[in-house]
Amino acid sequence: MVRIAVIDYDVCRPSKCNLECVRFCPINKSGSKAVELSEVKNGKPIIYEAVCVGCSICVRKCPYKAITITNLPDELEKRLVHRYGINAFKLYGLPTPINNRVLGIVGKNGIGKTTAVKILSGELIPNLGILDTKPSWDEVLKFFRGSEIYQYLSKLVNKDLRVVHKIQHVDIIRKYVKGTVKDVISRVDEKGITNEVRKFINLDSCWDSNISELSGGELQKFAITVALLRAADVYIFDEPSSYLDVCERLRVSQAIREFTRGSYVIVVEHDLTILDYISDYVSVVYGEPGVFGIFSKVYSVGSGINNFLIGYLPAENMKIRTESVVFSKFGRSYEVRAEDISMSWPNLMKSLGNFKLSVDAGSIARGEVLGIVGPNAIGKTTFIRLLAGELEPDEGYVPTTALRISHKPQYVKTELFKWETVEEAFKDLCNSSQLACSDWFQNDVIKRLGIHKLLVRRINELSGGELQKFAIAVSLATDADIYLLDEPSAFIDVDERLTVCKAIRKVIEVRKAVAFVVDHDLTVIDNISDRIIVFKGIPGVMGRASSPTSLKHGMNDFLKELGVTFRRDRKTGRPRINKPGSYLDRYQKSIGEYFYEAYLEEVEE
């Protein structure tokens, strides 16, 4: 067995603990050294993996939960591609790009997807786990000789491939790119197809805007457009759907497939419906976030995503999750009885500047989760703010003034919280809510979202994804009658999204409360919603919210507007987008079933 000892040095604070890892180590007590403080790590501990016996006493004793020790099979070390340093993350294997095909990559955050992308783009030379010498491409090519990926890497090293990489965090573009969208795009267009890409991605609304003034969604579309206009052999898109609504995600996916033909294309994505739609084949990354990641062999799109959800990879004979994720194969039929109604609202009207929102009357029952779908800038967040009491309607009234409300806003900022540290927040919440300290909440929410490792952190030190998970956990831990969650899937990975879905349903069921969930990931909406509210209209001008309707009827209405058809997967029941013009797409449109619940023969792959 190979032992991996990883220390999260961002959390480790030897000046504030009693050095339990050093004091309680049985090897240290016997006179040898398995753990000691090191000047290399600025006075923080180092664990010598060759000496460590894997007793995990230091793991249990560490007050900051900074240590992880894992045992892996010896033969896996033959696939070691990169390690970030002593007691740091290890990456095993790489996905194999294929020319003129789209490779999709799916897996948790912190498990090596971005590291692999940097290697495949030539931005990072993998060290093959050798930490004492500078890595070289010659050694890397020798290591991969005889493997499927050798040809790709040799072209990359010999400068025969030009790579364009659309980064994960598009927010930083504002710092480095100056000028208007129109001027920048005119300078970077190497294919002469600006008008075609502009039409596909719909950049008209921000065409004359300055880069520094763009919203997150506009920045995302701008970054994708710039990538597509470059003449390259390899296109890499890291989370291209972030900040975008369902309509925009579909348009961007179509644009990527249309304008990258004849090239290697790699897409990292957490929205499973989009990953399924855009990819030709997928590679699953599994392991333990922050500790190690292993790339699977490639699978067909349907099989790969299903294997990921079911939790078993047949080619590797590897179980990667303890509990399978299976969706309802025929949707949920949900009927509201008059005696179960928790609250009702009348027709509402609200104007904000030039934008006007109208909401049809509706009601929600105790224990019900209402999903909310629609394009960006159509009034979904305005509706949530009306329910939260942050806005007053111009016409009608909102019957929530006497109810306890927990609101997770669309954009989470540190200023929203009254606490300084994560630990302080949950100690306070435990005093006011029994559920927050229950074993179920601690195990299935706090630990699964990795929040237990953030307890010592200050809230203003959290990253975007960490802050999002913290905000969701705080919202669910709050004792309330109404839970309002605006885009809870933003910045978090597939497993965390499904964990959040399960947690929301459990909290609503236990508390007999209600929840309104706005999200653009249709897998999340399908997984969590009893019924849905559909928003239509003209973005930025006017929006109209329907009364709550069944998942099937609402999704059928919504998808018909988009001209897109969905079917359910035979194995997992997850919603899948039909390829445009395919047999199933044409058949479902002919019978008016855009969100088909019955089984059809799947001939997409």
N, C-alpha and C positions, 0 to 999 in steps of 0.2 A: 504493500500500500504506500502511496505517496501522501505525505501530510502537507496541508496548506494552512498556514497560520497568517491571518490577516488582522491588522490593527487599523482602525479608523482614527487616524491621527488628528482629524478635525475635532473629534469628540474626546479623545484621550487627554486627560489633564492631571499629570502626576503631581503637580504642585498643590492640588486640592484633594488628593486621595491619600491613602496610607500605603500606597504601592503594593496592593494586595497581590497583583500578578507576580511580583518578585518574591514576596514574603511567603506565599502559600504554595509555590511551585515545589513539588516533591523532589524534582531533580536538583533544584537549588539547595534544598535542605540536605541532600545527600553529599553535597560538596562540589558538584559539577555546576555548569551554568547552562540553563535552557532559556532563561529570561533575565535580561539585565538592561539597565539604563545605558543609553549610548549617546555620545556626542554627535554622531552622524545624524541622529534624529532630534537634535537640540534638547537632549536630556530626557527624551521619552524612551520607553522600553523597546527592545528588539527581542523577538522570539526566534531561537535557532531551531528551525524545523527538523534538522537532522538529529538533534538531541531530544527534542520534545517527544513525549510518549503519548500525547493525545488524551490525557486524562480529563481535560476541559475544566479543571479546577479554576484556572485563571479566568475562563469564560464566565463561570458562575459568580466568582468573587468580584469581578470588575464592577465598580459602582456605576460606571458610565456606559456599560454594555458595548465597549469599544472593540472587543476581541472576538474573533470567530476562528474556530479550528475545525477543519474538514478533512476527511480521508477520501482519497480517490484511487482507482486502480492504477497499478504501475504502468500498464500499457498506454494509458492516456497521456503520459508525459512525452510519448513519441510525437504527439500532435501539438505540443506546446508552441505557440506562435509568438506570444509577447507577454512580458510581465513588467509592471510599472515600477518595481523596486522591491526592496526587502519588505516582507510582510505586506505586500500590496496585491492588487488584482491580477489574475492570470487569465489569458485568453487561449482557448484550444480550438484549432481549426479555423478555416475561412470558408465563406460561401464561394461558389464558382460562377462567375458571370459567363453568359453565353451570348455571342454576337446576334443582334437582331431579335433578342428576347428580353423581356422585363423580369428581373429577379426581385422578388419581394422578400423582405426580411421581417420576421415577427418574433417578439420576445419581450421580456420585462425591461424596465429601465435599469441602468447600472449593470448590465450583463454583457456588454462588449459590442453592441451594434455600432455605435459611433466609432469605436476603436477600429473595428474591421473596415468600416467605410474609409477611415483615414488611411489605412494600409492600402486598400484597393485604389485609392485616389493618388497614392504616391506621397502623401503628406507626412506619413510616419513610416520609418523603416523598422520593422519588427525585430526585436532583439533575441528571439527564440529562447527566452528565459535566461540568457547569459547577461549578467548585470555588470561584470567587471571590465568589459571591453565595449568599444563603440560598435554598434551594429553596422553591417554592410550588406548591400543588395546581392553581392556575390555569394555570401553565405546563405542568404535567404533563397536564392535560386537553386543552390546546391541542395538545400533542405527540401524544396518542393519538387525536385526533379523526379519525373515519372508520374506525377499526380496530374489530375485534370486541370488544375489552376496554373500549372507551370507555363503554359503557352501565353496565357493572359499576362502573368507577371513578367515574363521575359520581354514581351512587347512594351509593357509599362516602363521597365528599367531601361530599355533601349530607346526610349522617347518616341516610339512608334504610335503611341496612343496619346491623344490630347484629352484631358479630363476636365469636365465642368462639374463643380460641386455646389449644389444648393444647400446651404448650411441649415442646421436645425433651428438655431435662435436668430431669427431674422431681425429682431429688435436692434441689434448692433449695427445694422446697415445705416441707420440714421447718423451714426457717428462718423462714418467713413465715406459716405456717398453724398455729394452735394449737387444741387440743381433740381430741375423739374423732371417729372417722369418722362415727358416727351423728349427732353434734351438728352437725358442719359440713355434712353433706349435707342435714339437715333445714332448715338456714338457706338453702341455695342453691337448693333445688328450686322452680323457677318453673313447672313443667308439671304437678306433682302425680302424677308417675309413678315415684317413688322405688322402690316395691316391684317394679315391672316391670324397671327397669334393674338393680336389685340382684340380681334373680334371673338376668337375662341374663349379667351380668358375674361373678356369684358372689363377693359381698363378705362373705358370712356369717362366714367365718373371722376377719376383722379388723374386724367391725362395731363392736365395743366397744373397739377398740384406740386408743391415742393416736397422733396423726399422727407424732410424733417417734419412735415405736417401729416404724413400718412398714418392711417390706423394700422393695427396689427394685420387685419385681413388684406388691406391694400398693399402693405409691405410684402406679405406672403405672395400675392399675385404678381407684384413687381419683380420679386426675386426669381420666381418661376419663369416669368416672361424673359428676363435677362438670360437665364440659363438656356432656354430653348432657342434664343436667337444666336447663340454662339455655335460656331462650326466645330464640333467635337466628335471624338470616337467613343467616349464614355460619358454618360450623364448619370449623376448621382443626386437623388432627391431625398433629403433627410426630413421626414415628417412634413410632407407638402400640404396636408389638410389642416394643420393648426390654424386657428383663427377664422377658418372659412365655414360658411354654411353648407347645407347639403347640396344645393344647386351649384355653388361654386366648386365644391369638391368634385362633383361629377364633370363639370366643364374642364377643370384642371387635369383630371385623369384622362379625359379624351384628348386634351392638347398634348400631354406627355406622350401618349401612344402615337398620336398623329405626327408629331414633329421630331421624333427621335428614331425614326425607322432606319434600319441599317447600322445601328450603334449598339453598344453595350449599355444597358439601363439597369440601375439599381435603385430600389425604392424601399426606404424604411418607414413603416406606417403602423399606427396603433388602431386606426379605424378598420375593423375587419371587413366591412362591406366594401370599402374603397380598396383595401389591399387585394381582396378577391377580384374586384373589378379591373384593376390596373395590371395585375401580374400575370405572367405566363407560367411561372413556377415559383416555389417558395423554399426558403431555408429557415428552420426553427432554431432559435438560440435558447438554450436552457442552462440551468445552473443555479447559483446563489448570488443575488445582486451584491455588487461590491466585493465579492470574494473570487468567483470564477465564472466563466461563461464558456459553453461548448456549442459550436455550430454543427447542426445535423447535416446529413446528406440532403440533396434536393428532392422535393416531392412535387407532384402536380398540385395546382392551387387548391382545389377542393380537398384533396387528401391531406395536404400539409396543414391547412388551417383546422381541419377536423381533428387531426392527430394532436395538434396543439391544444385544442379545447378538451378533447377526451383525456389527454394526458399520457398518451403512450405512443412512442415512436417505433414502429415495427422494424424499420431498417437497422436501427441501433439496438433493438430489444430493450428499450429504456423507458421506464416510467418517470414522467417529469412532473406530475402533480398528484396529490393524494385524493382529490375529489374532481370528477369530471364536470365539465360545464355543458349542460344540455338545455336547449330552449324548448318551450312548448311547441310541439310540431304542428299544432293546428291553432295556435294563438290562444288567447283567453277570452271566453265569453263572460261578460260581466254585466249584471243587471243591478240597477240601483233601486232599492226598496225605499218607499217614503219614510218609513220609521228609522232608516239608517242614515238619512241625510244629516250631515254635520253642519253645512252652511250652504247658502244660496246667494247668488248675486244677480241683480237686474241688468238690463242693458246699460252699458257704460260708454261715455264719450270723454276723450281727453285730447287736447291740442297742445303740442310743444313746438313753438315756432311755426314753421310751415307744415309740420307733420300732424296728421290727424289719425287717431286710433278709435275704432268702434269695437265694442265687445258685446257679443250676444249673451243673453241671460243663460245662467247655468247653475249647476249644483255639484257638490262632491260629498261622498259618503264616508263615514268613519272607516278607517283602515284602507282607504283608497289612495292610489298614486295616479295622478294625472300627468301624462307626458305632454309637452308643448313643442310643436315643430313649426318651422317656417323659415324663410330667408332672413339674412341679417337686415337690420334697419327697417323692420316691419312692425315693431311694437311689442315684441315678446318681453323684453326687459322692462318696458314701460308698464305692462300689465302686472308683472311681478312687483314692481315698485308701488303700484296702486294697492295691491293686496297687502304689501308690507306697511302701508300707511305713510310711505315717504312722499307720495303724490296724492293730491285730492282730485277726484274726477270732476269734469266740467258738468256732466250730466249723470244722474244715477248716484248710487252710494255703494260703499264697500263695507260689508258686515263683519269686519275683522277687528274693530276697535276694542272690543271687550275680550279678545282672545290673545293667548300667548303666542308670539310669532318668533320663529328662528329663521333667519335669512342669510343664506350664503350668496353674496352678490356675484355678478359676472366677473368683475375685476377686483381681485383681492389685494388689499394694501395693508401694510403693517399698522398704519394709523387706525385701522378699524378695531384693533384689539386693545383692551385696557391693561393687559398683562405684559411683563417684560420677557419672561421665559416660557417655554412650552410646559415645563413642569409646573410652574405657578398656575398656568391656565387650567390644567386638568385637576390639580388639587382643589382649586376653587370650584370647578364644575362638579367634582365628586361630593362636595359639601351640599350642593343644591340639587343633585340628581343621582338617585340610586343606580340608574341604568349606566351612568358614566363609569362607575366602579365595578359593575358586574363582571363576572368571569367571561361571559359571552362577549361583551363589548371590548374588554381588554384583549381577548384572544383573536376575535374575528374582525375587529376594526383597528384598534391601536397597533397590534403586532403585525397584522397582514399589510397594513399601509406603511409599516416601518417607522411609526411615530415614536415608539418606545426608545428608538436610538437617537431621537432628537430632543429628549427631555431636558438635557443640560444646555441646549442651544437657546440663544436669545432670538426672539421672534424676528427682529430686524436683520438677523444673519441668515435666515432661511432663503433657499433658492426659490425660483418660481414654482417648481413642482412640489417642493416641500411645503411651501406656504399654502398651496392649493389643498394638499392633503390635510394639513393642520386645520384649515378653515372648514373643510367638510366634516372632520371629526368633531370640531367644536360645535358646529351646527347640529350634528346628530346627538351630541352629548347633552345639549341644552334641553331642559324640560319644556315642551311647547305643545300647542294644539295644532299649529300649522307650520309645516316645514317648506320653505321656499328655497330651491337650489337652482341657481342660474349657471348653466354650463359646468356641472361638476366633473366632466370627463377631461376638461382642458388640462394639458401638460402632464397627464398621468397615463401609465401604460395599460395594456389590455387587462392584465390580471387585477390591477388596482381598480379599473373601471367596473369590472364584474364584482369585486369585493364591495365597492361603494353601492352598486345596485342591490346586492344582497343585504347590506347593512341598512339601507333606506327602507326596504320592505320589512325587515325585522323590527326596526324602531317603530314604524307606522303600525305594524300589527300589535306589538306589545303595548304601545301607548294609546291605541285606538284613536290615533291622530290622522291627519291628512297631509299629503305632500303634492306640491307642484314642481315638476322637474323640466327645465328647459335644456335641450341638448341637440347637437347636430350629428352625433353618432347614432345612426339608426339602430345599430346593434344594442346600444344602451336603452333607447326608447322602447324597442321591442321587448327587451329583457325585463324592464321595470314597470311598464305602464299597464294599468287596468283599462283605462280609456285615454283618449288624447284630445287636445285642442289644436286645431289647424289654423295657422295664420296665413292669410293671403293679402294681396294688394300690390302697391307699387313701392318698393323700398325707398325710404326717405321722404315719401310723399303722403301715402295713406296706407293703413293696415286694417284688416278686419279679422277678428277672432271668432271662430265658430263656437257653438255650444259644445260641451264635451260629447264625444261620440265613441263608438266602439273602435278598438285598435284596427280591425280589418277595414271598416268603412272609412275611418279617418285617414289611414295610410293610403288606401285606394284613391281617395280624393286628392291627397297631397301629391302622390306619385303621378297621377294623371296630369296634373299641372306641369310636372317636370318632363313628362313623356318618357318615363323610365318604368320598367317592370321588375318586380321582385318575385322570387320563389323561395320556398323553404328547402333547406338541405335535408336529404333523406336520413342522414345519420344523426345530426345534432339538432336539427330544427332551426338552425340560425338563418336569418334572412340573407339571400344572395341576389345580387343584381344580375339580370340577364344581359348578355352582350347585345349591343344595338343591332337590330336586323337579324338576330338569330331566330331559329325556329320557335323557341319558347317566347321570345320577345314578341314576335309577330302573332303567335297564337293567343297569348294573354291579352294583347291589345284588341284582337278581333272579338274576344268575348267580354271585354271591358273589365277584366280582372288584373289590375296593376299590382295588387298585393295578394298573390295566390296562396291559399291556405292548404289546398289539397295537393297530393303528390302528383308530380308530373315526371315523365321519364327524363332524366337529366342528361342532355346531349351537348352540354356546353363545353365539355373537355374531351 
